[in-house]
Amino acid sequence: QQPVQSPQAVILREGEDAVINCSSSKALYSVHWYRQKHGEAPVFLMILLKGGEQKGHEKISASFNEKKQQSSLYLTASQLSYSGTYFCGTEGSPGSEKLVFGKGTKLTVNP
Amino acid sequence: NAGVTQTPKFQVLKTGQSMTLQCAQDMNHEYMSWYRQDPGMGLRLIHYSVGAGITDQGEVPNGYNVSRSTTEDFPLRLLSAAPSQTSVYFCASSRDRGEAFFGQGTRLTVV
């Protein structure tokens, strides 16, 4: 079952912050975050494991609340290069390797 | 390193025709997956494999077959193409549930 992402789309001005949420109706073992630019393949940003710490990638960080079965991606001081569609992928149990993605959040950063 | 290579990049099929989408990786990854991407639907898992000789169904497996005879290759077969299978197809590979590397995609149109 696909995780649910919110919002579906967000428009920012350069330097502003954004939060993208990902929630699942099932217990989660791990959450992955990817960014896809138009016409390109998705690119890995980070992975959060159950019982693990908050991860960071440049000015992009994420958290994982296992009890609430939710993850959030934080983009601070956004840059033009952050524009793209962000996907969360969730894995329900260790060893399954069944990574299921949400429908994506389209982020547009304007000058 | 070539990474994940998908062929062809573009394909037009007539309804009822069959074809195989090729995917090869040179990173010795155990895990490989096929996704389809449709507007507003995100990435949906078709089939995945945790190693040579082992495959399993994802969210939308109907109309597709896979096999994994080697670690490197994971072809996706469309048995009888339908217009509903018009989509962009991505193959991905990963090691130990880590970062997934995506191929550049195959844009398939069924007329």
Backbone of each chain as ProteinMPNN parsed JSONL, in Angstrom:
{"seq_chain_A": "QQPVQSPQAVILREGEDAVINCSSSKALYSVHWYRQKHGEAPVFLMILLKGGEQKGHEKISASFNEKKQQSSLYLTASQLSYSGTYFCGTEGSPGSEKLVFGKGTKLTVNP", "coords_chain_A": {"N_chain_A": [[0.846, -1.196, 0.0], [0.562, 2.156, -0.925], [2.464, 4.748, 0.619], [1.288, 7.864, 2.025], [1.775, 11.069, 0.846], [2.266, 14.488, 1.745], [2.506, 18.054, 1.375], [0.833, 17.875, -1.882], [1.961, 19.549, -3.689], [4.246, 22.286, -3.614], [5.217, 25.672, -3.578], [7.996, 27.709, -3.44], [9.981, 30.575, -2.508], [13.37, 31.268, -3.222], [15.512, 30.47, -0.559], [13.56, 30.097, 1.352], [11.896, 27.82, 3.679], [10.794, 24.369, 3.746], [8.546, 21.648, 4.448], [8.036, 18.252, 3.946], [5.766, 15.66, 4.192], [5.309, 12.191, 5.052], [3.332, 9.407, 5.369], [2.234, 6.261, 6.7], [-0.058, 3.504, 6.732], [0.756, 1.204, 7.758], [3.088, -0.571, 9.877], [6.442, 0.545, 9.88], [9.705, -0.257, 8.69], [11.811, 0.998, 7.439], [12.445, 4.201, 5.905], [12.822, 5.757, 2.845], [14.112, 8.561, 1.005], [13.815, 10.283, -2.054], [14.737, 12.333, -4.849], [13.464, 13.615, -7.84], [14.187, 15.036, -10.886], [12.71, 16.727, -13.659], [12.192, 14.564, -16.355], [14.29, 12.947, -15.67], [15.957, 10.269, -13.851], [14.969, 9.069, -10.578], [16.822, 10.188, -7.711], [18.761, 9.199, -4.972], [18.347, 10.483, -1.672], [18.355, 10.105, 1.184], [18.22, 7.613, 3.816], [16.222, 6.337, 6.423], [16.286, 4.405, 9.245], [14.432, 2.133, 11.312], [14.6, 2.854, 14.675], [16.831, 4.292, 14.265], [18.903, 7.254, 13.827], [18.133, 10.752, 13.211], [18.676, 11.773, 9.911], [20.89, 13.617, 7.767], [21.457, 15.708, 4.898], [23.336, 17.828, 3.315], [21.579, 20.767, 3.303], [19.288, 19.489, 3.762], [17.272, 17.545, 5.711], [15.871, 14.819, 7.659], [13.293, 13.161, 9.525], [12.078, 10.375, 11.48], [9.31, 8.972, 12.743], [8.576, 6.298, 14.395], [6.461, 5.264, 15.885], [4.243, 6.756, 15.087], [4.306, 6.074, 12.515], [5.365, 7.714, 10.523], [7.227, 9.988, 8.458], [9.233, 12.883, 7.971], [10.492, 15.284, 5.712], [12.843, 17.809, 5.724], [13.534, 20.842, 4.281], [15.752, 23.347, 4.284], [16.427, 26.818, 3.882], [16.007, 26.959, 1.02], [17.264, 26.187, -2.25], [17.554, 27.005, -5.761], [18.198, 24.688, -7.065], [16.891, 22.75, -5.648], [14.45, 22.252, -6.677], [12.024, 19.998, -7.918], [10.537, 16.694, -7.912], [9.694, 15.083, -4.976], [9.986, 11.953, -3.493], [8.841, 9.642, -1.1], [9.82, 6.459, 0.043], [8.764, 3.42, 1.389], [9.471, 0.71, 3.584], [8.24, -2.237, 4.871], [9.064, -4.373, 6.459], [12.019, -5.955, 7.718], [14.163, -7.484, 5.384], [12.271, -7.823, 3.447], [12.597, -6.186, 1.259], [10.822, -4.824, -0.267], [10.166, -2.021, -1.582], [8.05, 0.576, -1.413], [6.662, 3.345, -2.996], [5.435, 6.708, -2.4], [3.08, 9.056, -3.933], [4.396, 11.332, -4.506], [5.748, 14.681, -4.071], [5.614, 17.756, -5.511], [8.034, 20.134, -5.75], [8.667, 23.497, -6.201], [11.048, 25.92, -6.61], [11.425, 29.274, -6.73], [13.205, 32.181, -8.015]], "CA_chain_A": [[0.0, 0.0, 0.0], [1.385, 3.346, -1.062], [2.414, 5.762, 1.676], [0.628, 9.098, 1.632], [2.629, 12.242, 0.974], [1.617, 15.798, 1.747], [1.458, 18.371, 0.411], [1.06, 17.348, -3.233], [2.83, 20.498, -4.368], [4.588, 23.472, -2.84], [6.005, 26.666, -4.308], [8.799, 28.502, -2.518], [10.994, 31.494, -3.015], [14.72, 30.876, -2.818], [15.828, 30.824, 0.824], [12.496, 29.687, 2.263], [11.941, 26.45, 4.173], [9.629, 23.537, 3.437], [8.458, 20.333, 5.085], [7.242, 17.276, 3.197], [5.401, 14.579, 5.102], [5.062, 10.868, 4.489], [2.733, 8.585, 6.41], [1.824, 4.932, 6.275], [-1.039, 2.839, 7.595], [1.4, -0.001, 8.271], [4.338, -0.361, 10.604], [7.56, 0.768, 8.962], [11.069, -0.594, 9.087], [12.691, 2.048, 6.947], [11.896, 5.187, 4.989], [13.799, 6.328, 1.911], [13.704, 9.78, 0.32], [14.437, 10.471, -3.358], [14.338, 13.519, -5.606], [13.482, 13.396, -9.281], [14.019, 16.217, -11.73], [11.899, 16.427, -14.838], [12.838, 13.824, -17.423], [15.441, 12.204, -15.175], [15.679, 9.19, -12.911], [15.037, 9.463, -9.162], [18.141, 10.152, -7.095], [18.707, 8.957, -3.531], [18.726, 11.546, -0.739], [18.717, 9.53, 2.468], [17.424, 6.515, 4.333], [16.056, 6.345, 7.866], [15.952, 3.062, 9.716], [13.751, 2.013, 12.592], [15.541, 2.907, 15.78], [18.004, 5.047, 13.859], [18.937, 8.682, 14.119], [17.758, 11.653, 12.138], [19.751, 11.871, 8.947], [20.976, 14.903, 7.082], [22.132, 15.749, 3.596], [23.496, 19.261, 3.062], [20.578, 21.496, 4.073], [18.092, 18.671, 3.752], [17.294, 16.555, 6.781], [14.624, 14.08, 7.771], [13.023, 12.481, 10.784], [11.273, 9.158, 11.342], [8.569, 8.662, 13.959], [8.145, 4.907, 14.189], [5.154, 5.022, 16.516], [3.213, 7.367, 14.265], [4.492, 5.572, 11.152], [5.498, 8.914, 9.701], [8.533, 10.595, 8.263], [9.168, 14.223, 7.415], [11.699, 15.781, 5.054], [12.978, 19.236, 5.994], [14.425, 21.558, 3.364], [15.973, 24.671, 4.852], [17.109, 27.785, 3.008], [15.952, 26.265, -0.261], [18.009, 26.684, -3.407], [16.881, 26.718, -7.027], [18.482, 23.298, -7.43], [16.035, 21.83, -4.894], [13.218, 22.012, -7.433], [11.863, 18.632, -8.407], [9.5, 15.938, -7.219], [10.257, 14.303, -3.881], [9.255, 10.725, -3.197], [9.243, 8.788, 0.012], [9.636, 5.033, -0.177], [8.689, 2.762, 2.687], [9.703, -0.723, 3.651], [7.467, -2.633, 6.039], [9.7, -5.344, 7.345], [13.383, -6.258, 7.278], [14.271, -8.655, 4.525], [11.263, -7.867, 2.387], [13.11, -5.446, 0.105], [9.71, -4.335, -1.062], [10.169, -0.585, -1.363], [6.84, 1.128, -2.022], [6.775, 4.799, -3.015], [4.272, 7.557, -2.436], [2.8, 9.67, -5.229], [5.324, 12.418, -4.752], [5.464, 16.086, -3.776], [6.331, 18.596, -6.468], [8.578, 21.332, -5.135], [9.168, 24.502, -7.137], [11.744, 27.016, -5.958], [11.566, 30.419, -7.628], [14.191, 33.184, -7.566]], "C_chain_A": [[0.881, 1.245, 0.0], [1.316, 4.231, 0.165], [1.796, 7.039, 1.117], [1.552, 10.276, 1.886], [1.787, 13.515, 0.984], [2.673, 16.865, 1.974], [1.758, 17.733, -0.952], [2.025, 18.25, -3.992], [3.092, 21.681, -3.452], [5.464, 24.376, -3.69], [6.702, 27.558, -3.293], [9.561, 29.58, -3.264], [12.341, 31.021, -2.465], [14.988, 31.344, -1.389], [14.756, 30.426, 1.827], [12.637, 28.217, 2.639], [10.686, 25.701, 3.77], [9.716, 22.229, 4.204], [7.56, 19.456, 4.234], [7.012, 16.079, 4.108], [5.068, 13.295, 4.359], [4.485, 10.004, 5.603], [2.24, 7.269, 5.834], [0.812, 4.358, 7.249], [-0.446, 1.566, 8.195], [2.662, 0.356, 9.028], [5.491, -0.304, 9.603], [8.878, 0.315, 9.55], [12.048, 0.478, 8.618], [11.921, 2.988, 6.03], [13.042, 5.732, 4.138], [13.226, 7.616, 1.337], [14.524, 9.939, -0.964], [13.929, 11.764, -3.971], [14.466, 13.197, -7.088], [13.266, 14.714, -10.005], [13.348, 15.775, -13.028], [12.705, 15.703, -15.915], [14.037, 12.992, -16.982], [14.996, 11.076, -14.244], [15.679, 9.718, -11.48], [16.454, 9.284, -8.621], [17.998, 10.072, -5.578], [19.119, 10.184, -2.729], [19.182, 10.959, 0.585], [17.783, 8.387, 2.834], [17.373, 6.625, 5.842], [15.578, 4.96, 8.293], [15.256, 3.117, 11.058], [14.785, 1.978, 13.705], [16.779, 3.718, 15.457], [17.885, 6.519, 14.172], [18.395, 9.49, 12.941], [18.95, 11.827, 11.21], [19.752, 13.241, 8.293], [21.746, 14.795, 5.786], [22.187, 17.199, 3.183], [22.477, 20.003, 3.923], [19.251, 20.754, 4.069], [18.241, 17.618, 4.841], [15.943, 15.882, 6.879], [14.515, 13.449, 9.128], [12.098, 11.309, 10.528], [10.631, 8.869, 12.683], [7.952, 7.277, 13.78], [6.743, 4.671, 14.742], [4.019, 5.573, 15.661], [3.281, 6.887, 12.816], [4.578, 6.727, 10.161], [6.955, 9.313, 9.56], [8.318, 11.983, 7.671], [10.521, 14.599, 6.839], [11.729, 17.291, 5.224], [13.989, 19.834, 5.019], [14.56, 22.986, 3.889], [16.754, 25.541, 3.874], [17.184, 27.25, 1.589], [16.717, 26.988, -1.358], [17.236, 26.315, -4.668], [17.048, 25.248, -7.412], [17.62, 22.289, -6.671], [14.734, 21.519, -5.637], [13.196, 20.595, -7.971], [10.713, 17.969, -7.673], [10.168, 15.027, -6.205], [9.35, 13.104, -3.583], [9.763, 10.106, -1.907], [8.943, 7.344, -0.369], [9.672, 4.338, 1.165], [8.857, 1.258, 2.554], [9.091, -1.209, 4.956], [8.156, -3.591, 6.984], [11.088, -5.657, 6.827], [13.399, -7.521, 6.452], [13.283, -8.686, 3.4], [11.778, -7.243, 1.101], [12.015, -4.931, -0.806], [9.569, -2.861, -0.741], [9.008, 0.01, -2.145], [6.879, 2.646, -1.887], [5.426, 5.489, -2.949], [4.12, 8.214, -3.808], [3.664, 10.885, -5.519], [4.808, 13.782, -4.347], [6.29, 16.932, -4.713], [6.732, 19.894, -5.8], [9.125, 22.255, -6.218], [9.795, 25.629, -6.33], [11.977, 28.112, -6.984], [12.578, 31.425, -7.089], [13.543, 34.247, -6.689]], "O_chain_A": [[1.807, 1.377, 0.8], [0.232, 4.452, 0.707], [1.78, 7.265, -0.093], [2.051, 10.463, 2.996], [0.749, 13.606, 0.328], [3.644, 16.622, 2.69], [2.812, 17.126, -1.143], [2.803, 17.787, -4.826], [2.258, 22.032, -2.617], [6.336, 23.911, -4.424], [6.063, 28.097, -2.39], [9.759, 29.509, -4.477], [12.419, 30.447, -1.379], [14.716, 32.496, -1.053], [15.013, 30.416, 3.031], [13.387, 27.467, 2.014], [9.65, 26.302, 3.488], [10.798, 21.763, 4.56], [6.463, 19.858, 3.848], [7.945, 15.554, 4.715], [4.615, 13.306, 3.214], [5.089, 9.885, 6.669], [1.882, 7.17, 4.661], [0.82, 4.68, 8.437], [-1.07, 0.924, 9.04], [3.232, 1.432, 8.851], [5.499, -1.025, 8.605], [9.138, 0.477, 10.742], [12.997, 0.817, 9.325], [10.891, 2.627, 5.46], [14.092, 6.115, 4.655], [12.011, 7.756, 1.195], [15.742, 9.761, -0.972], [12.834, 12.23, -3.655], [15.442, 12.589, -7.529], [12.284, 15.416, -9.764], [13.415, 14.612, -13.426], [13.764, 16.17, -16.333], [14.724, 12.399, -17.814], [13.82, 10.953, -13.902], [16.332, 10.723, -11.2], [17.18, 8.369, -9.009], [17.203, 10.798, -4.982], [20.106, 10.846, -3.05], [20.272, 11.275, 1.062], [16.713, 8.216, 2.25], [18.372, 6.969, 6.475], [14.6, 4.428, 7.769], [15.469, 4.039, 11.845], [15.721, 1.179, 13.682], [17.684, 3.824, 16.285], [16.878, 6.972, 14.717], [18.227, 8.978, 11.834], [20.083, 12.005, 11.658], [18.735, 13.935, 8.272], [22.578, 13.905, 5.605], [21.18, 17.751, 2.74], [22.505, 19.882, 5.148], [18.206, 21.342, 4.347], [19.232, 16.888, 4.877], [14.977, 16.322, 6.255], [15.518, 13.225, 9.807], [11.421, 11.246, 9.502], [11.322, 8.557, 13.653], [6.937, 7.114, 13.102], [5.938, 3.963, 14.136], [2.969, 4.946, 15.523], [2.436, 7.239, 11.993], [3.944, 6.713, 9.106], [7.793, 9.02, 10.412], [7.343, 12.223, 6.96], [11.564, 14.275, 7.406], [10.756, 17.975, 4.906], [15.137, 19.397, 4.94], [13.584, 23.736, 3.929], [17.621, 25.064, 3.141], [18.266, 27.102, 1.02], [16.802, 28.215, -1.389], [16.378, 25.433, -4.651], [16.156, 24.645, -8.008], [17.614, 21.104, -7.006], [14.001, 20.609, -5.249], [14.212, 20.065, -8.42], [10.001, 18.614, -6.903], [11.096, 14.288, -6.535], [8.133, 13.231, -3.445], [10.968, 10.057, -1.659], [7.94, 7.053, -1.019], [10.528, 4.64, 1.996], [8.452, 0.636, 1.572], [9.381, -0.667, 6.023], [7.862, -3.613, 8.179], [11.316, -5.628, 5.617], [12.734, -8.505, 6.778], [13.423, -9.49, 2.478], [11.453, -7.691, 0.001], [12.254, -4.637, -1.977], [8.935, -2.488, 0.246], [8.979, -0.042, -3.374], [7.102, 3.173, -0.797], [4.408, 4.944, -3.377], [4.909, 7.972, -4.72], [3.667, 11.405, -6.634], [3.601, 14.018, -4.285], [7.518, 16.846, -4.72], [5.885, 20.66, -5.341], [9.94, 21.846, -7.045], [9.145, 26.222, -5.469], [12.651, 27.895, -7.992], [12.792, 31.523, -5.88], [14.221, 35.164, -6.226]]}, "seq_chain_B": "NAGVTQTPKFQVLKTGQSMTLQCAQDMNHEYMSWYRQDPGMGLRLIHYSVGAGITDQGEVPNGYNVSRSTTEDFPLRLLSAAPSQTSVYFCASSRDRGEAFFGQGTRLTVV", "coords_chain_B": {"N_chain_B": [[32.028, 3.2, -13.984], [29.056, 1.736, -15.212], [26.647, 1.502, -13.891], [23.193, 1.26, -13.602], [21.685, 0.006, -16.389], [19.291, 0.535, -18.804], [17.471, -0.747, -21.538], [15.215, -0.69, -24.339], [15.465, 2.947, -24.683], [13.266, 4.266, -25.651], [10.109, 3.095, -26.874], [7.636, 1.977, -29.094], [4.713, 0.168, -29.203], [2.337, -2.068, -30.687], [-1.0, -2.81, -29.732], [-1.333, -5.913, -28.136], [1.111, -6.925, -28.941], [4.232, -8.389, -27.865], [7.024, -7.813, -25.71], [10.364, -7.343, -24.385], [11.749, -5.555, -21.766], [14.939, -4.519, -21.05], [17.238, -4.754, -18.327], [20.215, -4.09, -16.729], [22.807, -4.358, -14.313], [25.969, -3.374, -12.989], [27.043, -3.483, -10.487], [27.043, -5.508, -8.729], [24.78, -5.862, -7.143], [22.386, -7.245, -4.915], [19.659, -6.799, -4.87], [16.971, -6.046, -6.997], [14.59, -4.127, -8.848], [11.49, -3.381, -10.539], [9.724, -0.535, -11.604], [6.814, 1.338, -12.496], [5.98, 4.516, -13.809], [3.487, 6.809, -13.754], [1.65, 9.767, -14.617], [0.841, 11.624, -11.737], [0.661, 9.357, -10.19], [2.921, 8.49, -8.987], [5.697, 6.307, -8.241], [5.207, 3.04, -8.958], [5.481, -0.229, -7.761], [6.322, -3.037, -9.657], [7.5, -5.7, -10.021], [9.92, -7.442, -8.016], [13.229, -8.481, -6.959], [15.239, -10.422, -4.814], [17.538, -11.68, -5.227], [19.477, -13.814, -7.442], [17.393, -16.057, -9.116], [15.228, -15.632, -7.466], [12.172, -14.092, -7.263], [9.475, -11.738, -6.802], [6.104, -10.491, -6.482], [5.039, -7.107, -6.915], [3.144, -4.161, -6.376], [1.609, -3.804, -8.709], [1.497, -6.171, -10.597], [0.176, -7.467, -12.698], [0.055, -8.58, -16.046], [2.705, -8.505, -16.527], [5.852, -10.204, -16.599], [8.726, -11.531, -14.902], [12.144, -12.596, -14.588], [15.089, -13.866, -12.993], [17.907, -14.823, -13.755], [20.585, -14.336, -13.513], [22.819, -12.408, -11.395], [23.26, -9.923, -12.488], [21.284, -9.232, -14.408], [17.877, -8.329, -15.034], [15.263, -8.769, -16.589], [12.156, -7.422, -17.865], [9.124, -8.601, -18.923], [6.553, -7.966, -21.211], [3.639, -9.495, -21.88], [1.371, -9.356, -23.557], [0.836, -6.545, -24.909], [-0.991, -3.704, -23.698], [-2.917, -0.671, -24.06], [-3.107, 0.484, -21.503], [-0.698, -0.028, -20.398], [1.011, 1.847, -21.232], [3.58, 3.913, -20.272], [6.269, 5.174, -18.176], [9.029, 3.249, -17.508], [11.024, 2.193, -14.848], [14.007, 0.685, -13.782], [15.633, -0.519, -10.877], [18.402, -0.944, -8.616], [19.919, -2.249, -5.625], [21.963, -2.57, -2.649], [21.89, -4.464, 0.292], [19.52, -3.221, 1.35], [20.025, -0.523, 1.052], [20.891, 2.552, -0.54], [19.039, 3.011, -3.478], [19.746, 2.589, -6.856], [18.762, 4.019, -9.826], [17.889, 3.198, -13.2], [17.919, 4.986, -16.375], [15.412, 4.906, -17.422], [12.651, 3.663, -19.441], [10.652, 4.736, -21.953], [7.546, 3.819, -22.768], [5.124, 3.388, -25.241], [1.927, 2.257, -25.998], [-0.043, 1.526, -28.664]], "CA_chain_B": [[30.912, 2.295, -13.748], [27.859, 2.06, -15.967], [25.517, 1.588, -12.985], [22.021, 0.509, -14.055], [21.46, 0.314, -17.796], [18.017, 0.068, -19.346], [17.26, -0.639, -22.984], [15.548, 0.544, -25.039], [15.054, 4.193, -24.032], [11.93, 4.545, -26.157], [9.527, 1.982, -27.615], [6.217, 2.034, -29.44], [4.195, -1.167, -29.474], [0.926, -2.174, -31.017], [-1.746, -3.624, -28.78], [-1.214, -7.341, -28.359], [2.498, -7.325, -29.146], [5.003, -8.677, -26.66], [8.395, -7.328, -25.758], [11.136, -7.429, -23.146], [12.553, -4.415, -21.362], [16.163, -5.039, -20.454], [17.86, -4.024, -17.223], [21.465, -4.715, -16.298], [23.602, -3.551, -13.378], [27.333, -3.886, -12.864], [27.479, -3.16, -9.136], [26.905, -6.737, -7.945], [23.71, -5.675, -6.171], [21.471, -8.387, -4.801], [18.25, -6.435, -4.99], [16.577, -5.314, -8.204], [13.141, -3.879, -8.876], [10.904, -2.65, -11.659], [8.654, 0.385, -11.275], [6.253, 2.139, -13.566], [5.649, 5.856, -13.353], [2.415, 7.448, -14.503], [1.369, 11.095, -14.05], [0.004, 11.671, -10.552], [0.598, 8.064, -9.494], [4.195, 8.183, -8.361], [6.402, 5.107, -8.701], [4.51, 1.849, -8.478], [6.333, -1.413, -7.848], [5.74, -4.09, -10.49], [8.113, -6.927, -9.517], [11.236, -7.219, -7.45], [14.022, -9.693, -6.774], [16.232, -10.299, -3.733], [18.729, -12.403, -5.637], [19.302, -14.679, -8.609], [16.448, -17.157, -8.928], [14.16, -15.271, -6.527], [11.403, -12.913, -7.646], [8.187, -11.624, -6.106], [5.229, -9.476, -7.062], [4.856, -5.839, -6.243], [1.774, -3.623, -6.278], [0.887, -3.861, -9.987], [2.218, -7.174, -11.387], [-0.605, -8.094, -13.773], [0.463, -8.268, -17.406], [4.17, -8.474, -16.59], [6.616, -11.328, -16.057], [10.153, -11.29, -14.701], [12.992, -13.715, -14.195], [16.408, -13.394, -12.556], [18.812, -15.966, -13.901], [21.914, -13.893, -13.086], [22.79, -11.249, -10.507], [23.362, -8.67, -13.242], [20.184, -8.93, -15.32], [16.514, -8.474, -14.508], [14.374, -8.325, -17.674], [10.711, -7.32, -17.636], [8.419, -9.014, -20.137], [5.138, -7.663, -21.413], [3.182, -10.655, -22.626], [0.439, -8.901, -24.587], [0.77, -5.134, -24.531], [-2.269, -3.008, -23.707], [-2.729, 0.784, -23.911], [-2.949, 0.82, -20.084], [0.704, -0.215, -20.019], [1.774, 3.029, -21.631], [4.143, 4.433, -19.028], [7.719, 5.195, -18.098], [9.443, 2.132, -16.661], [12.339, 2.34, -14.224], [14.625, -0.433, -13.094], [16.496, -0.037, -9.79], [19.133, -1.976, -7.889], [20.48, -1.786, -4.35], [22.649, -3.58, -1.834], [21.59, -4.412, 1.729], [18.437, -2.274, 1.599], [20.561, 0.83, 1.074], [20.557, 3.439, -1.639], [18.625, 2.392, -4.733], [20.225, 3.264, -8.048], [17.782, 3.856, -10.889], [18.263, 3.387, -14.591], [17.405, 6.221, -16.972], [14.016, 4.745, -17.787], [12.182, 3.309, -20.776], [9.34, 5.348, -22.22], [6.8, 2.878, -23.602], [3.798, 3.783, -25.716], [1.182, 1.164, -26.629], [-1.108, 2.13, -29.487]], "C_chain_B": [[29.686, 2.712, -14.534], [26.672, 2.206, -15.036], [24.393, 0.683, -13.44], [21.709, 0.956, -15.478], [20.149, -0.294, -18.252], [17.996, 0.242, -20.856], [15.924, -1.245, -23.354], [15.156, 1.767, -24.22], [13.624, 4.561, -24.43], [11.427, 3.329, -26.936], [8.057, 2.251, -27.868], [5.777, 0.632, -29.819], [2.751, -1.082, -29.932], [0.252, -3.068, -29.972], [-1.636, -5.101, -29.155], [0.204, -7.825, -28.596], [3.168, -7.618, -27.804], [6.394, -8.076, -26.828], [9.046, -7.475, -24.392], [11.907, -6.149, -22.942], [13.768, -4.96, -20.61], [16.67, -4.127, -19.345], [19.1, -4.788, -16.797], [22.187, -3.776, -15.352], [24.959, -4.223, -13.184], [27.908, -3.624, -11.48], [27.381, -4.366, -8.195], [25.856, -6.595, -6.836], [22.795, -6.888, -6.15], [20.047, -8.018, -5.213], [17.993, -5.634, -6.258], [15.06, -5.224, -8.263], [12.756, -3.219, -10.192], [9.743, -1.808, -11.161], [8.078, 0.95, -12.569], [5.824, 3.483, -12.988], [4.637, 6.472, -14.293], [2.101, 8.773, -13.839], [0.426, 11.011, -12.853], [-0.041, 10.398, -9.733], [1.905, 7.724, -8.788], [4.862, 6.984, -9.008], [5.685, 3.895, -8.113], [5.335, 0.598, -8.777], [5.627, -2.517, -8.632], [6.196, -5.465, -9.979], [9.45, -6.567, -8.893], [11.921, -8.559, -7.209], [15.065, -9.451, -5.689], [17.495, -11.088, -4.052], [18.425, -13.277, -6.841], [18.379, -15.842, -8.263], [15.273, -16.849, -8.033], [13.465, -13.997, -6.995], [10.082, -12.907, -6.877], [7.413, -10.471, -6.721], [5.201, -8.22, -6.219], [3.402, -5.445, -6.214], [0.952, -3.841, -7.548], [1.526, -4.882, -10.926], [1.485, -7.702, -12.622], [-0.16, -7.617, -15.148], [1.964, -8.256, -17.608], [4.757, -9.759, -15.994], [8.066, -10.924, -15.886], [10.843, -12.619, -14.422], [14.34, -13.136, -13.783], [17.356, -14.593, -12.581], [20.241, -15.602, -13.494], [21.756, -12.706, -12.132], [22.663, -9.95, -11.289], [22.083, -8.261, -13.961], [18.81, -9.193, -14.711], [15.535, -7.968, -15.575], [12.901, -8.352, -17.27], [10.001, -7.633, -18.945], [6.961, -8.6, -20.107], [4.603, -8.734, -22.341], [2.285, -10.278, -23.796], [0.121, -7.448, -24.267], [-0.637, -4.56, -24.679], [-2.018, -1.518, -23.553], [-2.53, 1.219, -22.459], [-1.514, 0.625, -19.593], [1.606, 0.879, -20.58], [2.264, 3.733, -20.376], [5.646, 4.634, -19.212], [8.126, 4.128, -17.083], [10.863, 2.374, -16.151], [12.754, 1.027, -13.568], [15.547, 0.154, -12.024], [17.219, -1.213, -9.16], [19.693, -1.389, -6.61], [21.169, -2.949, -3.651], [22.241, -3.387, -0.385], [20.605, -3.321, 2.096], [18.94, -0.829, 1.711], [20.055, 1.645, -0.104], [20.168, 2.647, -2.873], [19.119, 3.246, -5.885], [19.238, 2.961, -9.179], [18.437, 3.963, -12.26], [17.601, 4.634, -15.134], [15.987, 6.099, -17.491], [13.792, 4.33, -19.221], [10.794, 3.897, -20.94], [8.621, 4.465, -23.227], [5.433, 3.44, -23.949], [3.156, 2.595, -26.403], [-0.012, 1.771, -27.363], [-2.099, 1.068, -29.969]], "O_chain_B": [[29.309, 3.884, -14.537], [25.755, 2.966, -15.347], [24.594, -0.514, -13.642], [21.496, 2.141, -15.735], [19.925, -1.495, -18.104], [18.45, 1.258, -21.382], [15.52, -2.233, -22.741], [14.562, 1.619, -23.152], [12.87, 5.107, -23.624], [12.207, 2.622, -27.575], [7.326, 2.692, -26.981], [6.401, -0.016, -30.66], [2.034, -0.137, -29.6], [0.877, -3.967, -29.409], [-1.817, -5.488, -30.31], [0.476, -9.018, -28.464], [2.724, -7.155, -26.753], [6.868, -7.863, -27.944], [8.377, -7.7, -23.384], [12.634, -5.702, -23.829], [13.642, -5.745, -19.67], [16.549, -2.904, -19.414], [19.042, -5.989, -16.535], [22.191, -2.56, -15.546], [25.085, -5.447, -13.21], [29.126, -3.549, -11.317], [27.614, -4.237, -6.993], [26.017, -7.132, -5.74], [22.47, -7.475, -7.182], [19.331, -8.815, -5.819], [18.7, -4.672, -6.557], [14.345, -6.111, -7.797], [13.576, -2.589, -10.861], [8.893, -2.278, -10.405], [8.757, 1.029, -13.593], [5.372, 3.577, -11.847], [4.899, 6.637, -15.484], [2.262, 8.907, -12.626], [-0.646, 10.411, -12.934], [-0.702, 10.349, -8.695], [1.962, 6.738, -8.053], [4.623, 6.681, -10.177], [5.581, 3.76, -6.894], [5.818, 0.4, -9.892], [4.494, -2.889, -8.326], [5.378, -6.285, -9.561], [10.036, -5.528, -9.197], [11.294, -9.617, -7.247], [15.699, -8.396, -5.654], [18.415, -11.154, -3.237], [17.267, -13.459, -7.216], [18.561, -16.52, -7.251], [14.402, -17.698, -7.844], [14.095, -12.947, -7.111], [9.636, -13.936, -6.37], [7.975, -9.599, -7.384], [5.322, -8.256, -4.995], [2.524, -6.292, -6.047], [-0.26, -4.041, -7.476], [2.055, -4.492, -11.967], [2.101, -8.314, -13.494], [-0.016, -6.418, -15.39], [2.449, -8.026, -18.716], [4.234, -10.315, -15.028], [8.579, -10.083, -16.624], [10.211, -13.615, -14.07], [14.688, -12.027, -14.189], [17.57, -15.271, -11.575], [21.027, -16.49, -13.164], [20.697, -12.082, -12.071], [22.043, -8.993, -10.825], [21.818, -7.068, -14.113], [18.616, -10.156, -13.969], [15.034, -6.849, -15.468], [12.464, -9.171, -16.461], [10.258, -6.99, -19.963], [6.237, -8.838, -19.141], [5.069, -8.863, -23.473], [2.425, -10.816, -24.894], [-0.757, -7.158, -23.454], [-1.367, -4.867, -25.621], [-1.006, -1.128, -22.973], [-1.856, 2.218, -22.205], [-1.162, 1.066, -18.498], [2.825, 0.832, -20.417], [1.467, 4.108, -19.516], [6.213, 4.31, -20.255], [7.636, 4.105, -15.954], [11.771, 2.709, -16.912], [11.964, 0.361, -12.899], [16.166, 1.197, -12.236], [16.72, -2.338, -9.165], [19.917, -0.182, -6.515], [20.993, -4.118, -3.995], [22.246, -2.262, 0.116], [20.829, -2.575, 3.049], [18.328, -0.011, 2.398], [18.942, 1.449, -0.592], [20.875, 1.722, -3.273], [18.94, 4.463, -5.897], [18.923, 1.803, -9.452], [19.397, 4.707, -12.458], [16.811, 5.275, -14.44], [15.412, 7.084, -17.954], [14.61, 4.596, -20.102], [9.879, 3.6, -20.171], [9.024, 4.369, -24.386], [4.688, 3.902, -23.085], [3.757, 1.987, -27.288], [-0.865, 2.431, -26.77], [-3.057, 1.392, -30.671]]}, "name": "protein", "num_of_chains": 2, "seq": "QQPVQSPQAVILREGEDAVINCSSSKALYSVHWYRQKHGEAPVFLMILLKGGEQKGHEKISASFNEKKQQSSLYLTASQLSYSGTYFCGTEGSPGSEKLVFGKGTKLTVNPNAGVTQTPKFQVLKTGQSMTLQCAQDMNHEYMSWYRQDPGMGLRLIHYSVGAGITDQGEVPNGYNVSRSTTEDFPLRLLSAAPSQTSVYFCASSRDRGEAFFGQGTRLTVV"}
